[in-house]
Amino acid sequence: MRNAFVVFALAALVSSAALADSLDNPAGMDPSCKGHEQNRETYLKELEWVVNGGRMELIDELIAPEYRNNSAPPGAAQGPDAIRQYLTILKAAFPDRKVKNEMLLCAGDYVIVRSTVTGTSKGPYFGQPPTGKSYSVMGTDIYLIKDGKFRARWGNEDAMGMMQQLGYLALERPAFAPAGKPPDKNP
Amino acid sequence: MKFALIAAVAALSINAVRAEIPDKNSGPKGEAVCVGHEANRDLYFQVLDVIFNKRDLTRVEEFFAPEFKNHNAPAWAAQGPAAIRQYLPMLAGAFPDRAVVHEFVLCDGDYVIARTHVTGTSKGPYMGQQPTGKTYKVTGTDIYRVKNGKFTDRWGNEDALGMMQQLGYMPDRPPLTSENKEEKKEEKR
């Protein structure tokens, strides 16, 4: 019994150390979110365990029944089903898909994040056959989090850059772009 | 007496003006989330009005620091205030009625976070594509960093893919299939 507790306590320590590490900010931001530590940890927990770790069984614990993705395409599920549907589709298309936190801000009940999303096309995606190509794009998201649960999302990801890098879309560069440099890469 | 009446009418009309912009202070549900950061928030509102919507390019230096960096620009794009001078005329050429509409704003330290939607009608060439006359409306999510009263950084994304689809430059994304929905149901069991 006591051993089990020690193991549990150690695991908790290790996981909070991992959470703190993932806060290291490549953009050199000041550590933020004073007074909003619970929201920050809820976000990082969902990112590491559900989005990157694929632990779908934690979705109902972290996503409130009223969760609304304000940026979902028409016909998409809402509530915890939104996350289940979205991750299932993405995992089939990009089995190695990862989301890396680059910046994390807090304002009231809102957590604002910048992320890098990477993946390799191994399965069909929105009707397109896989190309075997990899992509790396940025996303900017705002989440409403309260009492350890996600309530809403407003966000955008560079979906056009993703489609270009995967070879699904080719666009010309505008006239002022110097020749010889690809127009479709995020720096 | 007359003076008091004028003052009362003036106060009322100020309130009336304020009432037209009820979301100016606030997050998506009307929360006051920029208390203590009003200067940063107001800088953002000025940029939205003067630069993004009225496109007064003579005032770019008032709001954008020489070291301004757009972290989402493609490699060939200009940086500093020149980034704005390059980007806005290009868009105005393609979409003369382009407007950036405020939805809500959040603040944290030196950062202002803005959610907007952008509308426009295709009247000129865009990224090598011919105008289609179609109108688009997409959302944008942006983070700005403010230092000494000027923007020094921007990180953000706009639904550029949705824009290209609505303008008719790209096929619509197919709806989520019943196959996807069945997979989802199985997982729930």
Contacts between the chains, C-beta under 8 A, distances in Angstrom:
chain1	res1	chain2	res2	distance
A	30	B	109	6.8
A	32	B	108	5.9
A	32	B	109	6.1
A	33	B	108	7.9
A	56	B	187	6.1
A	70	B	139	7.9
A	71	B	139	6.2
A	71	B	159	7.5
A	73	B	173	6.2
A	73	B	175	7.9
A	73	B	176	7.4
A	74	B	175	7.3
A	75	B	175	4.8
A	75	B	176	5.3
A	76	B	176	6.1
A	77	B	184	7.2
A	81	B	184	6.6
A	84	B	184	5.4
A	84	B	187	6.2
A	84	B	188	7.2
A	85	B	176	7.0
A	85	B	180	6.4
A	85	B	181	7.4
A	85	B	184	5.0
A	88	B	180	6.7
A	88	B	183	5.3
A	88	B	184	5.7
A	88	B	187	6.7
A	89	B	176	7.4
A	89	B	180	5.5
A	92	B	183	7.9
A	103	B	143	7.3
A	103	B	155	6.9
A	105	B	108	4.2
A	105	B	109	7.6
A	105	B	111	5.4
A	105	B	113	6.6
A	105	B	143	7.1
A	106	B	108	5.8
A	107	B	27	7.3
A	107	B	33	4.7
A	107	B	34	7.9
A	107	B	106	3.9
A	107	B	107	5.7
A	107	B	108	4.6
A	107	B	113	6.7
A	108	B	27	6.2
A	108	B	31	5.4
A	108	B	33	4.3
A	108	B	106	7.3
A	109	B	31	7.6
A	110	B	27	6.3
A	110	B	33	7.0
A	110	B	106	5.4
A	110	B	113	7.8
A	112	B	106	6.5
A	112	B	108	7.0
A	112	B	111	7.7
A	112	B	113	4.8
A	112	B	143	6.4
A	114	B	143	6.7
A	114	B	155	5.2
A	126	B	173	5.1
A	126	B	174	5.7
A	127	B	174	4.4
A	138	B	71	7.8
A	138	B	72	6.4
A	138	B	155	7.5
A	138	B	157	6.5
A	139	B	157	6.1
A	140	B	141	4.3
A	140	B	142	6.8
A	140	B	143	6.3
A	140	B	155	6.3
A	140	B	156	5.3
A	140	B	157	4.6
A	141	B	141	6.7
A	142	B	106	7.0
A	142	B	113	6.5
A	142	B	115	6.5
A	142	B	141	6.3
A	144	B	28	7.4
A	152	B	28	7.5
A	154	B	28	7.2
A	154	B	115	5.3
A	154	B	139	7.3
A	154	B	141	6.3
A	155	B	141	5.5
A	155	B	157	7.7
A	156	B	139	6.3
A	156	B	140	6.3
A	156	B	141	4.7
A	156	B	156	7.7
A	156	B	157	3.7
A	156	B	158	6.0
A	156	B	159	5.4
A	157	B	157	6.1
A	158	B	72	7.5
A	158	B	157	5.6
A	158	B	160	7.2
A	159	B	159	7.1
A	159	B	160	7.2
A	159	B	161	3.9
A	159	B	162	7.8
A	160	B	160	4.0
A	160	B	161	4.3
A	160	B	164	6.4
A	161	B	160	7.9
A	163	B	161	6.3
A	163	B	170	8.0
A	169	B	164	7.9
A	169	B	170	6.4
A	171	B	127	4.9
A	171	B	128	6.6
A	171	B	129	7.4
A	171	B	164	7.9
A	171	B	169	7.9
A	172	B	127	5.8
A	172	B	128	2.6
A	172	B	129	7.5
A	173	B	76	6.9
A	173	B	127	7.2
A	173	B	128	7.2
A	174	B	90	5.8
A	174	B	126	7.9
A	174	B	127	5.7
A	174	B	128	7.3
A	176	B	76	7.9
A	176	B	86	6.4
A	176	B	90	7.2
A	177	B	74	7.5
A	177	B	76	4.2
A	177	B	77	7.8
A	178	B	76	5.5
A	181	B	75	5.5
A	181	B	76	5.0
A	182	B	75	7.5
A	183	B	74	5.7
A	183	B	76	6.7
A	183	B	127	7.9
A	184	B	74	7.3
A	185	B	74	6.6
A	185	B	75	5.9
A	186	B	72	6.4
A	186	B	74	7.3
A	187	B	71	7.3
A	187	B	73	7.0
A	187	B	74	7.4
A	187	B	75	5.6
